[in-house]
């Protein structure tokens, strides 16, 4: 269900949560044949969480609750869901897919002369990477990393990425440069060296945020291969990291959207061959057999029916069935280490309810 993170609207979340539990109780009676007392007993542990600190400490944009006779899991999540209550054999995981796919992974480096901060981020999450060496001021870095030396900076060409590598050396003349701008290059060179070693991956973008001149100087000393041309050029000292997170996603989202377009392009290339298929009659058996590399499904559509576990023959005439066959295909694909891509229904290739690349 959707929730609001605003503390002054917390009562709205509580009211909505109680309403969803009430709907679940009615469905347990209607669909599972429980009496009111049985349904209430199953849901009581979830209702009891309203009194826990978990609920009082704050909310995110969405709430997911999974209940069975022997398990209760409640998650505050940064994804806004539609209201939905499902009573069936197995859990409904498809609303959670945006948290894991088409979510994007990137690093965000906030540059400041008073200390830098590095974050690991996705579309919905932002997590600070604790590293005290990065948070030291420029003066501290220069004092302890290159003491009593005049830092000289020059560039050389010829690394594999076509960038100029930063080289530092000292002449031991015992004087400290007084011009702050002249200190920035060795300071940012030390920061860059730590960041690149810490990330240790050229596949995840590293986005810079900070004053324009800091961003420019960092680019001069950079050796990381996946540094986007975009940057957030504003002072990072007083700003809320979440503001930078939102701005970072706006800059990078097209990059991650392209990965979805690449999946569609791959499907179109393989369509009509043994490496791709559409339709649950073919896709569901392949999912159970672990043959799906990428599964393309509509975001919200359900396809209820039944399947014969021996030959996977499908029966769509049973619209009262509790089994969502699209959900079954998604779960089996994930269990077999395949990838699931959520699409708006008009984006789905072909005229069927799902498509797959083997």
C-alpha positions as CSV (number, residue, x, y, z in Angstrom):
1,X,0.0,0.0,0.0
2,X,1.2,3.6,-0.5
3,X,2.3,5.6,2.6
4,X,3.3,9.1,3.2
5,X,6.6,9.9,4.9
6,X,5.4,13.2,6.4
7,X,5.2,12.9,10.2
8,X,2.1,15.2,10.3
9,X,0.2,12.7,8.1
10,X,1.2,9.5,9.9
11,X,-2.5,9.0,11.0
12,X,-3.4,8.5,7.3
13,X,-1.0,5.6,7.1
14,X,-2.5,4.0,10.2
15,X,-6.0,4.4,8.9
16,X,-5.1,2.9,5.5
17,X,-3.2,0.0,7.1
18,X,-6.2,-0.9,9.3
19,X,-8.4,-0.7,6.2
20,X,-6.2,-3.1,4.3
21,X,-6.2,-5.6,7.2
22,X,-10.0,-5.4,7.3
23,X,-10.1,-6.2,3.6
24,X,-7.7,-9.1,4.1
25,X,-10.0,-10.5,6.9
26,X,-13.0,-10.4,4.6
27,X,-11.1,-12.1,1.8
28,X,-9.9,-14.9,4.1
29,X,-13.5,-15.6,5.0
30,X,-14.8,-15.3,1.5
31,X,-12.0,-17.1,-0.4
32,X,-10.4,-19.4,2.1
33,X,-13.5,-20.4,4.0
34,X,-12.2,-19.2,7.4
35,X,-14.5,-18.0,10.1
36,X,-14.1,-14.5,11.5
37,X,-12.1,-15.8,14.5
38,X,-9.7,-17.8,12.4
39,X,-9.0,-14.8,10.1
40,X,-8.6,-12.4,13.0
41,X,-6.1,-14.8,14.7
42,X,-4.0,-15.0,11.5
43,X,-4.0,-11.2,11.1
44,X,-3.6,-10.2,14.8
45,X,0.3,-10.2,14.7
46,X,0.2,-7.8,11.8
47,X,-2.3,-5.6,13.6
48,X,-0.2,-5.6,16.7
49,X,2.7,-3.9,14.8
50,X,0.8,-0.7,15.0
51,X,2.0,-0.4,18.6
52,X,5.6,-1.1,17.8
53,X,8.4,1.4,17.4
54,X,8.8,0.2,13.8
55,X,5.6,2.1,12.9
56,X,6.2,5.1,15.1
57,X,9.8,5.8,13.9
58,X,8.8,6.9,10.5
59,X,7.4,5.9,7.1
60,X,8.7,5.6,3.6
61,X,6.7,5.8,0.4
62,X,5.3,2.2,0.5
63,X,4.5,-0.7,2.8
64,X,4.6,-4.4,1.9
65,X,3.3,-7.0,4.3
66,X,3.6,-10.8,3.9
67,X,1.5,-13.0,6.2
68,X,1.2,-16.7,6.7
69,X,0.5,-19.0,9.6
70,X,4.2,-19.3,10.5
71,X,5.6,-16.0,9.1
72,X,5.1,-12.2,9.2
73,X,7.3,-9.8,7.3
74,X,6.7,-6.1,7.1
75,X,8.8,-3.8,5.0
76,X,8.8,0.0,4.7
77,X,10.0,0.6,1.2
78,X,11.0,3.6,-1.0
79,X,8.5,2.6,-3.7
80,X,5.0,4.0,-4.0
81,X,2.6,1.0,-4.5
82,X,-1.0,0.8,-5.5
83,X,-3.3,-0.4,-2.8
84,X,-3.6,-4.2,-3.1
85,X,-4.6,-7.1,-0.9
86,X,-4.0,-10.6,-2.2
87,X,-5.2,-13.8,-0.5
88,X,-3.8,-16.8,-2.4
89,X,-1.3,-19.7,-2.3
90,X,2.1,-17.9,-2.4
91,X,3.1,-14.3,-2.1
92,X,2.6,-11.6,-4.7
93,X,6.1,-10.3,-5.5
94,X,5.6,-8.5,-8.8
95,X,4.9,-5.1,-7.2
96,X,8.4,-5.3,-5.7
97,X,10.2,-5.8,-9.0
98,X,11.0,-2.1,-9.6
99,X,13.2,-2.3,-6.5
100,X,15.5,-4.8,-8.1
101,X,15.3,-4.2,-11.9
102,X,15.4,-1.0,-13.9
103,X,16.4,0.5,-10.6
104,X,19.9,1.7,-11.5
105,X,23.1,1.5,-9.4
106,X,25.5,4.4,-9.2
107,X,27.9,6.1,-6.9
108,X,27.5,9.8,-5.8
109,X,30.5,11.7,-4.7
110,X,29.9,15.0,-2.9
111,X,33.0,17.2,-3.3
112,X,34.0,19.8,-0.7
113,X,37.2,21.2,0.5
114,X,36.0,20.6,4.1
115,X,35.6,16.8,3.4
116,X,34.1,14.6,0.7
117,X,31.3,12.1,1.1
118,X,30.7,9.0,-1.0
119,X,27.3,7.3,-1.4
120,X,26.1,4.1,-3.1
121,X,22.7,4.8,-4.6
122,X,19.9,3.4,-6.7
123,X,16.7,5.0,-7.9
124,X,15.1,4.5,-4.5
125,X,17.9,4.2,-2.0
126,X,20.9,6.3,-0.8
127,X,23.5,4.8,1.5
128,X,26.6,6.6,2.8
129,X,29.8,4.6,2.5
130,X,31.7,5.3,5.8
131,X,35.3,6.2,5.0
132,X,36.9,8.7,7.4
133,X,39.9,9.3,5.0
134,X,37.5,10.9,2.5
135,X,35.9,13.2,5.1
136,X,39.2,14.9,6.1
137,X,39.6,18.5,5.0
138,X,41.9,19.6,2.3
139,X,44.3,21.1,4.8
140,X,44.4,17.7,6.7
141,X,45.0,15.7,3.6
142,X,47.8,17.9,2.4
143,X,49.4,18.0,5.9
144,X,49.4,14.3,6.5
145,X,49.7,12.9,2.9
146,X,52.3,15.3,1.5
147,X,53.8,17.2,4.5
148,X,56.5,19.8,4.1
149,X,56.6,19.6,0.3
150,X,55.8,21.7,-2.6
151,X,53.3,19.7,-4.6
152,X,53.9,19.7,-8.3
153,X,51.2,18.5,-10.7
154,X,51.6,17.7,-14.3
155,X,49.7,15.5,-16.7
156,X,50.7,12.8,-19.1
157,X,48.7,11.2,-21.9
158,X,48.2,7.7,-23.0
159,X,46.0,5.7,-20.6
160,X,43.5,3.3,-22.0
161,X,40.5,5.5,-21.5
162,X,42.1,8.4,-23.4
163,X,42.3,10.5,-20.2
164,X,45.3,12.2,-18.7
165,X,46.6,10.5,-15.6
166,X,47.5,12.6,-12.6
167,X,51.1,12.4,-11.4
168,X,52.3,14.0,-8.1
169,X,55.8,14.5,-6.8
170,X,57.6,16.7,-4.3
171,X,60.8,18.6,-4.3
172,X,61.2,18.8,-0.5
173,X,61.7,22.5,-0.5
174,X,59.9,22.8,2.8
175,X,57.4,25.4,1.8
176,X,53.6,25.1,1.6
177,X,51.6,26.5,-1.3
178,X,49.4,29.3,-0.1
179,X,47.1,29.6,-3.1
180,X,44.1,27.4,-2.4
181,X,43.5,26.7,-6.1
182,X,47.0,25.3,-6.4
183,X,46.2,22.9,-3.5
184,X,43.0,21.6,-5.1
185,X,44.7,19.3,-7.6
186,X,46.8,17.3,-5.1
187,X,43.9,17.2,-2.7
188,X,41.5,16.0,-5.3
189,X,44.1,13.6,-6.6
190,X,44.3,12.0,-3.2
191,X,40.5,11.8,-3.0
192,X,40.3,10.3,-6.5
193,X,42.9,7.7,-5.6
194,X,40.9,6.6,-2.6
195,X,37.5,6.6,-4.4
196,X,38.7,4.6,-7.4
197,X,40.3,2.0,-5.2
198,X,37.3,1.8,-3.0
199,X,34.8,1.4,-5.8
200,X,36.9,-1.1,-7.8
201,X,34.4,-1.3,-10.6
202,X,34.3,0.4,-14.0
203,X,30.7,-0.8,-14.7
204,X,28.9,1.5,-12.1
205,X,28.7,5.2,-12.9
206,X,30.2,7.7,-10.5
207,X,28.4,11.0,-10.5
208,X,30.1,14.1,-9.1
209,X,28.5,16.9,-7.1
210,X,30.1,20.1,-5.9
211,X,31.2,23.6,-6.9
212,X,31.9,23.8,-10.6
213,X,35.6,24.4,-10.2
214,X,35.9,21.4,-7.9
215,X,34.1,19.2,-10.4
216,X,36.4,20.5,-13.2
217,X,39.6,19.9,-11.2
218,X,38.4,16.4,-10.2
219,X,37.9,15.5,-13.9
220,X,41.5,16.5,-14.6
221,X,42.8,14.0,-12.0
222,X,40.3,11.2,-12.7
223,X,41.2,7.7,-13.7
224,X,37.8,6.1,-13.2
225,X,36.4,4.8,-16.5
226,X,32.7,5.4,-15.9
227,X,32.5,9.1,-15.0
228,X,29.5,10.6,-16.7
229,X,29.7,13.9,-18.5
230,X,26.8,15.2,-16.3
231,X,27.4,16.5,-12.9
232,X,25.6,18.4,-10.1
233,X,27.3,21.7,-10.0
234,X,26.4,23.3,-6.6
235,X,28.0,23.6,-3.2
236,X,27.6,20.3,-1.3
237,X,28.4,21.4,2.2
238,X,25.0,22.5,3.5
239,X,22.8,20.6,1.1
240,X,20.6,17.6,2.1
241,X,22.1,14.5,0.5
242,X,18.6,13.5,-0.5
243,X,18.4,16.6,-2.7
244,X,21.5,15.5,-4.5
245,X,20.1,12.0,-4.7
246,X,17.0,13.2,-6.5
247,X,19.0,15.5,-8.8
248,X,21.4,12.6,-9.6
249,X,18.6,10.3,-10.6
250,X,17.2,13.0,-12.9
251,X,20.6,13.2,-14.6
252,X,21.2,9.4,-14.9
253,X,17.7,8.0,-15.4
254,X,18.0,8.0,-19.2
255,X,21.1,5.9,-19.0
256,X,19.2,3.3,-17.1
257,X,16.2,3.6,-19.3
258,X,18.4,2.7,-22.2
259,X,19.1,-0.7,-20.6
260,X,15.4,-1.5,-20.9
261,X,15.4,-0.3,-24.5
262,X,18.4,-2.6,-25.1
263,X,16.3,-5.6,-23.8
264,X,13.5,-4.8,-26.2
265,X,16.0,-4.5,-29.0
266,X,17.6,-7.8,-28.2
267,X,14.1,-9.4,-28.2
268,X,13.3,-8.0,-31.6
269,X,16.6,-9.3,-32.9
270,X,15.9,-12.8,-31.6
271,X,12.2,-12.9,-32.4
272,X,11.3,-15.7,-34.7
273,X,14.3,-17.8,-33.6
274,X,14.7,-20.5,-31.0
275,X,16.3,-17.8,-28.7
276,X,13.0,-15.9,-28.0
277,X,9.3,-16.7,-27.6
278,X,6.0,-15.1,-26.5
279,X,3.0,-16.6,-24.8
280,X,2.7,-18.3,-21.5
281,X,2.2,-21.7,-23.1
282,X,5.9,-21.6,-24.1
283,X,7.3,-19.3,-21.4
284,X,6.0,-21.0,-18.2
285,X,7.6,-24.4,-18.9
286,X,10.8,-22.6,-19.9
287,X,10.7,-20.7,-16.6
288,X,10.4,-23.9,-14.5
289,X,13.2,-25.4,-16.5
290,X,15.5,-22.5,-15.9
291,X,15.9,-21.6,-19.5
292,X,14.8,-17.9,-19.4
293,X,17.5,-15.3,-19.5
294,X,15.2,-12.2,-19.6
295,X,11.5,-12.3,-19.0
296,X,9.3,-9.4,-20.2
297,X,6.0,-8.9,-18.4
298,X,3.4,-6.2,-18.0
299,X,3.5,-4.2,-14.8
300,X,0.0,-4.8,-13.5
301,X,-1.8,-7.3,-15.6
302,X,-2.7,-10.7,-14.2
303,X,-3.4,-13.9,-16.0
304,X,-5.3,-16.3,-13.8
305,X,-5.5,-20.0,-14.7
306,X,-4.2,-23.4,-13.9
307,X,-1.4,-25.6,-15.2
308,X,-0.7,-29.3,-15.2
309,X,2.6,-29.8,-13.3
310,X,3.5,-32.8,-15.5
311,X,3.2,-31.3,-18.9
312,X,2.5,-27.6,-18.1
313,X,-0.7,-27.6,-20.2
314,X,-2.4,-24.4,-19.3
315,X,-6.1,-23.8,-18.7
316,X,-7.2,-20.2,-18.9
317,X,-10.9,-21.0,-18.6
318,X,-10.7,-21.1,-14.8
319,X,-11.0,-17.4,-14.0
320,X,-11.7,-18.2,-10.4
321,X,-8.3,-19.8,-10.0
322,X,-6.0,-18.3,-7.4
323,X,-3.0,-18.8,-9.6
324,X,-1.6,-15.9,-11.5
325,X,0.4,-17.6,-14.2
326,X,2.4,-14.5,-14.9
327,X,3.4,-14.4,-11.2
328,X,4.4,-18.1,-11.4
329,X,6.6,-17.3,-14.5
330,X,8.2,-14.4,-12.7
331,X,9.0,-16.4,-9.5
332,X,10.5,-19.3,-11.4
333,X,12.6,-17.0,-13.5
334,X,14.0,-15.3,-10.4
335,X,14.6,-18.6,-8.6
336,X,16.7,-19.7,-11.6
337,X,18.7,-16.5,-11.7
338,X,17.0,-15.0,-14.7
339,X,16.1,-11.3,-15.1
340,X,12.6,-9.9,-15.1
341,X,11.8,-6.6,-16.9
342,X,8.6,-4.8,-16.0
343,X,7.0,-3.0,-19.0
344,X,3.9,-0.9,-19.6
345,X,1.5,-3.1,-21.5
346,X,1.8,-1.2,-24.8
347,X,5.6,-1.7,-24.7
348,X,5.3,-5.5,-24.6
349,X,6.5,-7.0,-27.9
350,X,4.0,-9.1,-29.8
351,X,0.4,-9.6,-28.9
352,X,0.7,-12.0,-26.0
353,X,0.8,-11.5,-22.2
354,X,4.6,-12.1,-21.8
355,X,7.8,-12.5,-23.8
356,X,11.1,-14.1,-23.1
357,X,14.7,-14.3,-24.3
358,X,16.3,-17.7,-23.7
